[in-house]
């Protein structure tokens, strides 16, 4: 499997090719289909990473310490 960064770069390339408007409709359709697949796989991976981060943020070794629910509470107003 390609890395997240490689798949994101490919998705950006597909976007540029479709927006350029110099390819045929059938090529654009094929690229769009590939792009949808890439976007779905990237979104799935991001959701898994978000869950992992949430678990890590909420985990504490001290039973008296309450878990932090925000990653960066100092940035919240």
Number of C-alpha atoms within 10 A of each C-alpha: 5 7 9 14 10 11 17 17 12 15 21 13 14 18 15 11 16 18 11 9 10 10 13 10 11 9 13 18 13 12 19 17 12 14 20 12 13 17 15 11 15 18 12 12 13 13 12 12 12 12 12 12 13 16 13 13 14 15 14 13 6 8 8 7 10 10 15 14 11 12 13 8 9 7 7 7 4
